[in-house]
Amino acid sequence: MRHDGEEFLYVHTGAVRLLTGFYEPIETRRGDSACLDASMGHNVVSVSEDDATILWVTSL
């Protein structure tokens, strides 16, 4: 996914893998956060045993 703006990710429970177009994938766990330029490709995938809960904020 790509679009204008910036994105903020906060992991509330579980763990997710953050995939981006320019960087190696990173695993984030409960309490971790990340900011990124939304114009590069990006996606998240739950990697915890149970579904992860995240806060995902987009700013245009």
mmCIF file of the N, C-alpha and C atoms, coordinates in Angstrom:
data_MODEL
# 
_entry.id   MODEL 
# 
loop_
_atom_site.group_PDB 
_atom_site.id 
_atom_site.type_symbol 
_atom_site.label_atom_id 
_atom_site.label_alt_id 
_atom_site.label_comp_id 
_atom_site.label_asym_id 
_atom_site.label_entity_id 
_atom_site.label_seq_id 
_atom_site.pdbx_PDB_ins_code 
_atom_site.Cartn_x 
_atom_site.Cartn_y 
_atom_site.Cartn_z 
_atom_site.occupancy 
_atom_site.B_iso_or_equiv 
_atom_site.pdbx_formal_charge 
_atom_site.auth_seq_id 
_atom_site.auth_comp_id 
_atom_site.auth_asym_id 
_atom_site.auth_atom_id 
_atom_site.pdbx_PDB_model_num 
ATOM 1   N N  . MET A 1 1  ? 0.848  -1.165  0.000  1.00 0.00 ? 1  MET A N  1 
ATOM 2   C CA . MET A 1 1  ? 0.000  0.000   0.000  1.00 0.00 ? 1  MET A CA 1 
ATOM 3   C C  . MET A 1 1  ? 0.901  1.238   0.000  1.00 0.00 ? 1  MET A C  1 
ATOM 4   N N  . ARG A 1 2  ? 0.527  2.264   -0.770 1.00 0.00 ? 2  ARG A N  1 
ATOM 5   C CA . ARG A 1 2  ? 1.233  3.544   -0.818 1.00 0.00 ? 2  ARG A CA 1 
ATOM 6   C C  . ARG A 1 2  ? 0.215  4.667   -0.926 1.00 0.00 ? 2  ARG A C  1 
ATOM 7   N N  . HIS A 1 3  ? 0.506  5.776   -0.269 1.00 0.00 ? 3  HIS A N  1 
ATOM 8   C CA . HIS A 1 3  ? -0.361 6.951   -0.365 1.00 0.00 ? 3  HIS A CA 1 
ATOM 9   C C  . HIS A 1 3  ? 0.375  8.137   0.248  1.00 0.00 ? 3  HIS A C  1 
ATOM 10  N N  . ASP A 1 4  ? -0.166 9.317   0.092  1.00 0.00 ? 4  ASP A N  1 
ATOM 11  C CA . ASP A 1 4  ? 0.434  10.508  0.678  1.00 0.00 ? 4  ASP A CA 1 
ATOM 12  C C  . ASP A 1 4  ? 0.323  10.460  2.198  1.00 0.00 ? 4  ASP A C  1 
ATOM 13  N N  . GLY A 1 5  ? 1.180  11.224  2.864  1.00 0.00 ? 5  GLY A N  1 
ATOM 14  C CA . GLY A 1 5  ? 1.070  11.389  4.309  1.00 0.00 ? 5  GLY A CA 1 
ATOM 15  C C  . GLY A 1 5  ? 2.110  10.619  5.093  1.00 0.00 ? 5  GLY A C  1 
ATOM 16  N N  . GLU A 1 6  ? 1.853  10.534  6.380  1.00 0.00 ? 6  GLU A N  1 
ATOM 17  C CA . GLU A 1 6  ? 2.707  9.806   7.312  1.00 0.00 ? 6  GLU A CA 1 
ATOM 18  C C  . GLU A 1 6  ? 1.844  8.840   8.109  1.00 0.00 ? 6  GLU A C  1 
ATOM 19  N N  . GLU A 1 7  ? 2.484  7.809   8.661  1.00 0.00 ? 7  GLU A N  1 
ATOM 20  C CA . GLU A 1 7  ? 1.750  6.818   9.442  1.00 0.00 ? 7  GLU A CA 1 
ATOM 21  C C  . GLU A 1 7  ? 2.456  6.604   10.777 1.00 0.00 ? 7  GLU A C  1 
ATOM 22  N N  . PHE A 1 8  ? 1.657  6.320   11.791 1.00 0.00 ? 8  PHE A N  1 
ATOM 23  C CA . PHE A 1 8  ? 2.158  5.998   13.128 1.00 0.00 ? 8  PHE A CA 1 
ATOM 24  C C  . PHE A 1 8  ? 1.544  4.668   13.526 1.00 0.00 ? 8  PHE A C  1 
ATOM 25  N N  . LEU A 1 9  ? 2.367  3.771   14.030 1.00 0.00 ? 9  LEU A N  1 
ATOM 26  C CA . LEU A 1 9  ? 1.942  2.445   14.464 1.00 0.00 ? 9  LEU A CA 1 
ATOM 27  C C  . LEU A 1 9  ? 2.317  2.268   15.924 1.00 0.00 ? 9  LEU A C  1 
ATOM 28  N N  . TYR A 1 10 ? 1.364  1.817   16.743 1.00 0.00 ? 10 TYR A N  1 
ATOM 29  C CA . TYR A 1 10 ? 1.630  1.475   18.139 1.00 0.00 ? 10 TYR A CA 1 
ATOM 30  C C  . TYR A 1 10 ? 1.067  0.084   18.380 1.00 0.00 ? 10 TYR A C  1 
ATOM 31  N N  . VAL A 1 11 ? 1.882  -0.822  18.923 1.00 0.00 ? 11 VAL A N  1 
ATOM 32  C CA . VAL A 1 11 ? 1.448  -2.193  19.185 1.00 0.00 ? 11 VAL A CA 1 
ATOM 33  C C  . VAL A 1 11 ? 0.896  -2.263  20.607 1.00 0.00 ? 11 VAL A C  1 
ATOM 34  N N  . HIS A 1 12 ? -0.400 -2.521  20.701 1.00 0.00 ? 12 HIS A N  1 
ATOM 35  C CA . HIS A 1 12 ? -1.064 -2.592  22.006 1.00 0.00 ? 12 HIS A CA 1 
ATOM 36  C C  . HIS A 1 12 ? -0.923 -3.988  22.612 1.00 0.00 ? 12 HIS A C  1 
ATOM 37  N N  . THR A 1 13 ? -1.170 -5.025  21.823 1.00 0.00 ? 13 THR A N  1 
ATOM 38  C CA . THR A 1 13 ? -0.995 -6.410  22.284 1.00 0.00 ? 13 THR A CA 1 
ATOM 39  C C  . THR A 1 13 ? -0.397 -7.236  21.156 1.00 0.00 ? 13 THR A C  1 
ATOM 40  N N  . GLY A 1 14 ? 0.285  -8.302  21.519 1.00 0.00 ? 14 GLY A N  1 
ATOM 41  C CA . GLY A 1 14 ? 0.843  -9.203  20.516 1.00 0.00 ? 14 GLY A CA 1 
ATOM 42  C C  . GLY A 1 14 ? 2.111  -8.659  19.873 1.00 0.00 ? 14 GLY A C  1 
ATOM 43  N N  . ALA A 1 15 ? 2.338  -9.110  18.645 1.00 0.00 ? 15 ALA A N  1 
ATOM 44  C CA . ALA A 1 15 ? 3.518  -8.694  17.883 1.00 0.00 ? 15 ALA A CA 1 
ATOM 45  C C  . ALA A 1 15 ? 3.156  -8.634  16.406 1.00 0.00 ? 15 ALA A C  1 
ATOM 46  N N  . VAL A 1 16 ? 3.747  -7.681  15.701 1.00 0.00 ? 16 VAL A N  1 
ATOM 47  C CA . VAL A 1 16 ? 3.532  -7.563  14.256 1.00 0.00 ? 16 VAL A CA 1 
ATOM 48  C C  . VAL A 1 16 ? 4.863  -7.374  13.554 1.00 0.00 ? 16 VAL A C  1 
ATOM 49  N N  . ARG A 1 17 ? 4.911  -7.814  12.313 1.00 0.00 ? 17 ARG A N  1 
ATOM 50  C CA . ARG A 1 17 ? 6.066  -7.553  11.457 1.00 0.00 ? 17 ARG A CA 1 
ATOM 51  C C  . ARG A 1 17 ? 5.702  -6.380  10.565 1.00 0.00 ? 17 ARG A C  1 
ATOM 52  N N  . LEU A 1 18 ? 6.521  -5.326  10.599 1.00 0.00 ? 18 LEU A N  1 
ATOM 53  C CA . LEU A 1 18 ? 6.323  -4.140  9.769  1.00 0.00 ? 18 LEU A CA 1 
ATOM 54  C C  . LEU A 1 18 ? 7.152  -4.300  8.506  1.00 0.00 ? 18 LEU A C  1 
ATOM 55  N N  . LEU A 1 19 ? 6.473  -4.280  7.369  1.00 0.00 ? 19 LEU A N  1 
ATOM 56  C CA . LEU A 1 19 ? 7.115  -4.426  6.068  1.00 0.00 ? 19 LEU A CA 1 
ATOM 57  C C  . LEU A 1 19 ? 7.067  -3.086  5.353  1.00 0.00 ? 19 LEU A C  1 
ATOM 58  N N  . THR A 1 20 ? 8.208  -2.648  4.820  1.00 0.00 ? 20 THR A N  1 
ATOM 59  C CA . THR A 1 20 ? 8.265  -1.380  4.094  1.00 0.00 ? 20 THR A CA 1 
ATOM 60  C C  . THR A 1 20 ? 9.033  -1.577  2.795  1.00 0.00 ? 20 THR A C  1 
ATOM 61  N N  . GLY A 1 21 ? 8.868  -0.609  1.896  1.00 0.00 ? 21 GLY A N  1 
ATOM 62  C CA . GLY A 1 21 ? 9.515  -0.698  0.598  1.00 0.00 ? 21 GLY A CA 1 
ATOM 63  C C  . GLY A 1 21 ? 11.006 -0.415  0.626  1.00 0.00 ? 21 GLY A C  1 
ATOM 64  N N  . PHE A 1 22 ? 11.506 0.282   1.646  1.00 0.00 ? 22 PHE A N  1 
ATOM 65  C CA . PHE A 1 22 ? 12.905 0.704   1.660  1.00 0.00 ? 22 PHE A CA 1 
ATOM 66  C C  . PHE A 1 22 ? 13.760 0.034   2.718  1.00 0.00 ? 22 PHE A C  1 
ATOM 67  N N  . TYR A 1 23 ? 13.147 -0.599  3.732  1.00 0.00 ? 23 TYR A N  1 
ATOM 68  C CA . TYR A 1 23 ? 13.902 -1.134  4.859  1.00 0.00 ? 23 TYR A CA 1 
ATOM 69  C C  . TYR A 1 23 ? 13.620 -2.608  5.061  1.00 0.00 ? 23 TYR A C  1 
ATOM 70  N N  . GLU A 1 24 ? 14.518 -3.270  5.792  1.00 0.00 ? 24 GLU A N  1 
ATOM 71  C CA . GLU A 1 24 ? 14.307 -4.667  6.156  1.00 0.00 ? 24 GLU A CA 1 
ATOM 72  C C  . GLU A 1 24 ? 13.082 -4.759  7.076  1.00 0.00 ? 24 GLU A C  1 
ATOM 73  N N  . PRO A 1 25 ? 12.325 -5.863  7.011  1.00 0.00 ? 25 PRO A N  1 
ATOM 74  C CA . PRO A 1 25 ? 11.194 -6.034  7.932  1.00 0.00 ? 25 PRO A CA 1 
ATOM 75  C C  . PRO A 1 25 ? 11.672 -5.991  9.382  1.00 0.00 ? 25 PRO A C  1 
ATOM 76  N N  . ILE A 1 26 ? 10.833 -5.410  10.260 1.00 0.00 ? 26 ILE A N  1 
ATOM 77  C CA . ILE A 1 26 ? 11.153 -5.406  11.685 1.00 0.00 ? 26 ILE A CA 1 
ATOM 78  C C  . ILE A 1 26 ? 9.979  -5.979  12.458 1.00 0.00 ? 26 ILE A C  1 
ATOM 79  N N  . GLU A 1 27 ? 10.295 -6.674  13.546 1.00 0.00 ? 27 GLU A N  1 
ATOM 80  C CA . GLU A 1 27 ? 9.251  -7.176  14.435 1.00 0.00 ? 27 GLU A CA 1 
ATOM 81  C C  . GLU A 1 27 ? 9.064  -6.204  15.570 1.00 0.00 ? 27 GLU A C  1 
ATOM 82  N N  . THR A 1 28 ? 7.820  -5.813  15.786 1.00 0.00 ? 28 THR A N  1 
ATOM 83  C CA . THR A 1 28 ? 7.491  -4.918  16.885 1.00 0.00 ? 28 THR A CA 1 
ATOM 84  C C  . THR A 1 28 ? 6.586  -5.666  17.852 1.00 0.00 ? 28 THR A C  1 
ATOM 85  N N  . ARG A 1 29 ? 6.777  -5.402  19.114 1.00 0.00 ? 29 ARG A N  1 
ATOM 86  C CA . ARG A 1 29 ? 6.006  -6.078  20.166 1.00 0.00 ? 29 ARG A CA 1 
ATOM 87  C C  . ARG A 1 29 ? 5.263  -5.056  21.009 1.00 0.00 ? 29 ARG A C  1 
ATOM 88  N N  . ARG A 1 30 ? 4.471  -5.548  21.931 1.00 0.00 ? 30 ARG A N  1 
ATOM 89  C CA . ARG A 1 30 ? 3.670  -4.692  22.806 1.00 0.00 ? 30 ARG A CA 1 
ATOM 90  C C  . ARG A 1 30 ? 4.500  -3.518  23.333 1.00 0.00 ? 30 ARG A C  1 
ATOM 91  N N  . GLY A 1 31 ? 3.966  -2.303  23.157 1.00 0.00 ? 31 GLY A N  1 
ATOM 92  C CA . GLY A 1 31 ? 4.634  -1.101  23.620 1.00 0.00 ? 31 GLY A CA 1 
ATOM 93  C C  . GLY A 1 31 ? 5.554  -0.457  22.597 1.00 0.00 ? 31 GLY A C  1 
ATOM 94  N N  . ASP A 1 32 ? 5.877  -1.166  21.506 1.00 0.00 ? 32 ASP A N  1 
ATOM 95  C CA . ASP A 1 32 ? 6.735  -0.593  20.465 1.00 0.00 ? 32 ASP A CA 1 
ATOM 96  C C  . ASP A 1 32 ? 5.909  0.311   19.550 1.00 0.00 ? 32 ASP A C  1 
ATOM 97  N N  . SER A 1 33 ? 6.587  1.262   18.909 1.00 0.00 ? 33 SER A N  1 
ATOM 98  C CA . SER A 1 33 ? 5.914  2.142   17.963 1.00 0.00 ? 33 SER A CA 1 
ATOM 99  C C  . SER A 1 33 ? 6.844  2.430   16.797 1.00 0.00 ? 33 SER A C  1 
ATOM 100 N N  . ALA A 1 34 ? 6.266  2.939   15.722 1.00 0.00 ? 34 ALA A N  1 
ATOM 101 C CA . ALA A 1 34 ? 7.047  3.296   14.539 1.00 0.00 ? 34 ALA A CA 1 
ATOM 102 C C  . ALA A 1 34 ? 6.319  4.396   13.779 1.00 0.00 ? 34 ALA A C  1 
ATOM 103 N N  . CYS A 1 35 ? 7.091  5.248   13.116 1.00 0.00 ? 35 CYS A N  1 
ATOM 104 C CA . CYS A 1 35 ? 6.551  6.277   12.219 1.00 0.00 ? 35 CYS A CA 1 
ATOM 105 C C  . CYS A 1 35 ? 7.169  6.052   10.849 1.00 0.00 ? 35 CYS A C  1 
ATOM 106 N N  . LEU A 1 36 ? 6.401  6.299   9.798  1.00 0.00 ? 36 LEU A N  1 
ATOM 107 C CA . LEU A 1 36 ? 6.948  6.111   8.465  1.00 0.00 ? 36 LEU A CA 1 
ATOM 108 C C  . LEU A 1 36 ? 6.282  7.023   7.452  1.00 0.00 ? 36 LEU A C  1 
ATOM 109 N N  . ASP A 1 37 ? 6.992  7.264   6.379  1.00 0.00 ? 37 ASP A N  1 
ATOM 110 C CA . ASP A 1 37 ? 6.483  8.016   5.241  1.00 0.00 ? 37 ASP A CA 1 
ATOM 111 C C  . ASP A 1 37 ? 5.562  7.071   4.470  1.00 0.00 ? 37 ASP A C  1 
ATOM 112 N N  . ALA A 1 38 ? 4.305  7.430   4.338  1.00 0.00 ? 38 ALA A N  1 
ATOM 113 C CA . ALA A 1 38 ? 3.319  6.537   3.731  1.00 0.00 ? 38 ALA A CA 1 
ATOM 114 C C  . ALA A 1 38 ? 3.475  6.399   2.221  1.00 0.00 ? 38 ALA A C  1 
ATOM 115 N N  . SER A 1 39 ? 4.351  7.213   1.596  1.00 0.00 ? 39 SER A N  1 
ATOM 116 C CA . SER A 1 39 ? 4.521  7.106   0.151  1.00 0.00 ? 39 SER A CA 1 
ATOM 117 C C  . SER A 1 39 ? 5.372  5.904   -0.252 1.00 0.00 ? 39 SER A C  1 
ATOM 118 N N  . MET A 1 40 ? 6.060  5.273   0.721  1.00 0.00 ? 40 MET A N  1 
ATOM 119 C CA . MET A 1 40 ? 6.751  4.014   0.406  1.00 0.00 ? 40 MET A CA 1 
ATOM 120 C C  . MET A 1 40 ? 5.797  2.869   0.724  1.00 0.00 ? 40 MET A C  1 
ATOM 121 N N  . GLY A 1 41 ? 5.927  1.778   0.028  1.00 0.00 ? 41 GLY A N  1 
ATOM 122 C CA . GLY A 1 41 ? 5.074  0.622   0.288  1.00 0.00 ? 41 GLY A CA 1 
ATOM 123 C C  . GLY A 1 41 ? 5.182  0.187   1.739  1.00 0.00 ? 41 GLY A C  1 
ATOM 124 N N  . HIS A 1 42 ? 4.062  -0.223  2.338  1.00 0.00 ? 42 HIS A N  1 
ATOM 125 C CA . HIS A 1 42 ? 4.077  -0.640  3.735  1.00 0.00 ? 42 HIS A CA 1 
ATOM 126 C C  . HIS A 1 42 ? 2.899  -1.553  4.045  1.00 0.00 ? 42 HIS A C  1 
ATOM 127 N N  . ASN A 1 43 ? 3.101  -2.409  5.050  1.00 0.00 ? 43 ASN A N  1 
ATOM 128 C CA . ASN A 1 43 ? 2.071  -3.337  5.493  1.00 0.00 ? 43 ASN A CA 1 
ATOM 129 C C  . ASN A 1 43 ? 2.506  -3.900  6.843  1.00 0.00 ? 43 ASN A C  1 
ATOM 130 N N  . VAL A 1 44 ? 1.562  -4.437  7.593  1.00 0.00 ? 44 VAL A N  1 
ATOM 131 C CA . VAL A 1 44 ? 1.885  -5.135  8.838  1.00 0.00 ? 44 VAL A CA 1 
ATOM 132 C C  . VAL A 1 44 ? 1.208  -6.495  8.830  1.00 0.00 ? 44 VAL A C  1 
ATOM 133 N N  . VAL A 1 45 ? 1.872  -7.465  9.465  1.00 0.00 ? 45 VAL A N  1 
ATOM 134 C CA . VAL A 1 45 ? 1.355  -8.823  9.566  1.00 0.00 ? 45 VAL A CA 1 
ATOM 135 C C  . VAL A 1 45 ? 1.515  -9.267  11.009 1.00 0.00 ? 45 VAL A C  1 
ATOM 136 N N  . SER A 1 46 ? 0.441  -9.797  11.597 1.00 0.00 ? 46 SER A N  1 
ATOM 137 C CA . SER A 1 46 ? 0.533  -10.311 12.958 1.00 0.00 ? 46 SER A CA 1 
ATOM 138 C C  . SER A 1 46 ? 1.432  -11.542 12.969 1.00 0.00 ? 46 SER A C  1 
ATOM 139 N N  . VAL A 1 47 ? 2.371  -11.585 13.915 1.00 0.00 ? 47 VAL A N  1 
ATOM 140 C CA . VAL A 1 47 ? 3.265  -12.734 14.044 1.00 0.00 ? 47 VAL A CA 1 
ATOM 141 C C  . VAL A 1 47 ? 3.155  -13.372 15.429 1.00 0.00 ? 47 VAL A C  1 
ATOM 142 N N  . SER A 1 48 ? 2.171  -12.938 16.208 1.00 0.00 ? 48 SER A N  1 
ATOM 143 C CA . SER A 1 48 ? 1.973  -13.520 17.541 1.00 0.00 ? 48 SER A CA 1 
ATOM 144 C C  . SER A 1 48 ? 0.993  -14.685 17.442 1.00 0.00 ? 48 SER A C  1 
ATOM 145 N N  . GLU A 1 49 ? 0.975  -15.493 18.480 1.00 0.00 ? 49 GLU A N  1 
ATOM 146 C CA . GLU A 1 49 ? 0.086  -16.656 18.495 1.00 0.00 ? 49 GLU A CA 1 
ATOM 147 C C  . GLU A 1 49 ? -1.374 -16.224 18.344 1.00 0.00 ? 49 GLU A C  1 
ATOM 148 N N  . ASP A 1 50 ? -1.774 -15.217 19.085 1.00 0.00 ? 50 ASP A N  1 
ATOM 149 C CA . ASP A 1 50 ? -3.109 -14.636 18.952 1.00 0.00 ? 50 ASP A CA 1 
ATOM 150 C C  . ASP A 1 50 ? -3.001 -13.395 18.073 1.00 0.00 ? 50 ASP A C  1 
ATOM 151 N N  . ASP A 1 51 ? -4.131 -12.928 17.555 1.00 0.00 ? 51 ASP A N  1 
ATOM 152 C CA . ASP A 1 51 ? -4.121 -11.708 16.754 1.00 0.00 ? 51 ASP A CA 1 
ATOM 153 C C  . ASP A 1 51 ? -3.554 -10.545 17.561 1.00 0.00 ? 51 ASP A C  1 
ATOM 154 N N  . ALA A 1 52 ? -2.777 -9.709  16.914 1.00 0.00 ? 52 ALA A N  1 
ATOM 155 C CA . ALA A 1 52 ? -2.231 -8.512  17.555 1.00 0.00 ? 52 ALA A CA 1 
ATOM 156 C C  . ALA A 1 52 ? -3.275 -7.397  17.495 1.00 0.00 ? 52 ALA A C  1 
ATOM 157 N N  . THR A 1 53 ? -3.200 -6.476  18.444 1.00 0.00 ? 53 THR A N  1 
ATOM 158 C CA . THR A 1 53 ? -4.035 -5.271  18.447 1.00 0.00 ? 53 THR A CA 1 
ATOM 159 C C  . THR A 1 53 ? -3.107 -4.079  18.296 1.00 0.00 ? 53 THR A C  1 
ATOM 160 N N  . ILE A 1 54 ? -3.391 -3.235  17.286 1.00 0.00 ? 54 ILE A N  1 
ATOM 161 C CA . ILE A 1 54 ? -2.528 -2.085  17.034 1.00 0.00 ? 54 ILE A CA 1 
ATOM 162 C C  . ILE A 1 54 ? -3.361 -0.816  16.895 1.00 0.00 ? 54 ILE A C  1 
ATOM 163 N N  . LEU A 1 55 ? -2.695 0.299   17.131 1.00 0.00 ? 55 LEU A N  1 
ATOM 164 C CA . LEU A 1 55 ? -3.252 1.609   16.829 1.00 0.00 ? 55 LEU A CA 1 
ATOM 165 C C  . LEU A 1 55 ? -2.513 2.063   15.574 1.00 0.00 ? 55 LEU A C  1 
ATOM 166 N N  . TRP A 1 56 ? -3.245 2.430   14.527 1.00 0.00 ? 56 TRP A N  1 
ATOM 167 C CA . TRP A 1 56 ? -2.662 2.838   13.260 1.00 0.00 ? 56 TRP A CA 1 
ATOM 168 C C  . TRP A 1 56 ? -3.236 4.186   12.914 1.00 0.00 ? 56 TRP A C  1 
ATOM 169 N N  . VAL A 1 57 ? -2.405 5.229   12.870 1.00 0.00 ? 57 VAL A N  1 
ATOM 170 C CA . VAL A 1 57 ? -2.861 6.584   12.615 1.00 0.00 ? 57 VAL A CA 1 
ATOM 171 C C  . VAL A 1 57 ? -2.243 7.076   11.312 1.00 0.00 ? 57 VAL A C  1 
ATOM 172 N N  . THR A 1 58 ? -3.084 7.634   10.438 1.00 0.00 ? 58 THR A N  1 
ATOM 173 C CA . THR A 1 58 ? -2.636 8.196   9.162  1.00 0.00 ? 58 THR A CA 1 
ATOM 174 C C  . THR A 1 58 ? -2.858 9.702   9.182  1.00 0.00 ? 58 THR A C  1 
ATOM 175 N N  . SER A 1 59 ? -1.829 10.440  8.769  1.00 0.00 ? 59 SER A N  1 
ATOM 176 C CA . SER A 1 59 ? -1.911 11.889  8.675  1.00 0.00 ? 59 SER A CA 1 
ATOM 177 C C  . SER A 1 59 ? -1.634 12.288  7.235  1.00 0.00 ? 59 SER A C  1 
ATOM 178 N N  . LEU A 1 60 ? -2.506 13.099  6.682  1.00 0.00 ? 60 LEU A N  1 
ATOM 179 C CA . LEU A 1 60 ? -2.311 13.538  5.292  1.00 0.00 ? 60 LEU A CA 1 
ATOM 180 C C  . LEU A 1 60 ? -1.790 14.944  5.241  1.00 0.00 ? 60 LEU A C  1 
# 
